[in-house]
Amino acid sequence: MRAPDVPPARTLDAIGLFCPVPIIKTAAAMKEMAVGEVLLVRADDRGVLVDLPAWCKMARHELLGMAEDGDVITAYVRKAHA
């Protein structure tokens, strides 16, 4: 995965948090962001690999990509609407 063309406006460190907390915190962060901004999410709960794409689809935000580096999962989410 390559980083998005736009640098992240915000980073969410969800390391050490377990389902459903990373998704709850992602949703809260997205509410505070402007349309088009990108959120960088870092987590180590493997549930994020399934939960975050499902949440993005349900919430209609754009998952730009996800990658694993050891135990850390990095994801980029673009806010698609207000």
C-alpha positions as CSV (number, residue, x, y, z in Angstrom):
1,M,0.0,0.0,0.0
2,R,1.2,3.5,-0.8
3,A,0.3,6.5,1.2
4,P,-2.5,8.7,-0.3
5,D,-1.7,11.7,-2.4
6,V,-3.0,14.0,0.4
7,P,-1.2,13.8,3.7
8,P,-3.4,12.7,6.7
9,A,-5.1,15.5,8.5
10,R,-5.2,13.5,11.6
11,T,-3.7,10.3,13.1
12,L,-5.7,7.9,15.3
13,D,-3.5,5.7,17.5
14,A,-5.6,2.7,18.4
15,I,-2.7,0.5,19.5
16,G,-3.7,-1.6,22.5
17,L,-7.4,-1.0,21.9
18,F,-9.7,-3.9,21.1
19,C,-13.0,-4.3,19.2
20,P,-15.1,-2.3,19.0
21,V,-13.1,0.7,20.4
22,P,-10.9,1.3,17.3
23,I,-14.0,1.6,15.1
24,I,-15.8,3.8,17.7
25,K,-12.8,6.1,17.9
26,T,-12.5,6.2,14.0
27,A,-16.2,7.2,13.8
28,A,-15.7,10.0,16.4
29,A,-12.6,11.3,14.6
30,M,-14.3,11.4,11.2
31,K,-17.1,13.5,12.7
32,E,-14.6,16.2,13.5
33,M,-12.9,16.2,10.1
34,A,-13.8,18.0,6.9
35,V,-14.9,16.3,3.7
36,G,-11.9,15.1,1.7
37,E,-9.5,15.0,4.7
38,V,-7.7,11.7,5.4
39,L,-7.5,9.9,8.7
40,L,-4.5,7.6,9.4
41,V,-5.5,4.8,11.7
42,R,-2.9,2.6,13.5
43,A,-4.1,-0.5,15.3
44,D,-2.9,-3.8,16.5
45,D,-6.3,-5.5,16.9
46,R,-6.6,-7.8,13.9
47,G,-10.3,-7.4,13.9
48,V,-9.7,-4.0,12.3
49,L,-8.8,-5.8,9.1
50,V,-12.5,-6.9,8.8
51,D,-14.3,-4.2,10.9
52,L,-12.8,-1.1,9.3
53,P,-13.6,-1.9,5.7
54,A,-17.2,-2.9,6.8
55,W,-17.6,0.3,8.7
56,C,-16.3,2.4,5.8
57,K,-18.8,0.8,3.5
58,M,-21.6,1.3,6.0
59,A,-20.7,4.9,6.8
60,R,-19.9,5.6,3.1
61,H,-16.4,6.8,3.7
62,E,-13.5,5.8,1.4
63,L,-11.0,3.2,2.6
64,L,-7.8,4.2,0.7
65,G,-5.8,1.2,1.8
66,M,-4.6,-1.0,4.6
67,A,-1.2,-2.5,5.3
68,E,0.3,-4.7,8.0
69,D,3.8,-4.2,9.4
70,G,4.5,-6.8,12.0
71,D,1.7,-6.4,14.6
72,V,0.7,-2.9,13.5
73,I,-2.1,-2.4,10.9
74,T,-2.1,1.0,9.2
75,A,-5.2,2.3,7.3
76,Y,-6.1,5.5,5.5
77,V,-9.7,6.6,5.4
78,R,-10.9,9.6,3.4
79,K,-14.0,11.4,4.7
80,A,-16.4,11.3,1.8
81,H,-19.4,13.3,3.1
82,A,-20.6,15.6,5.9
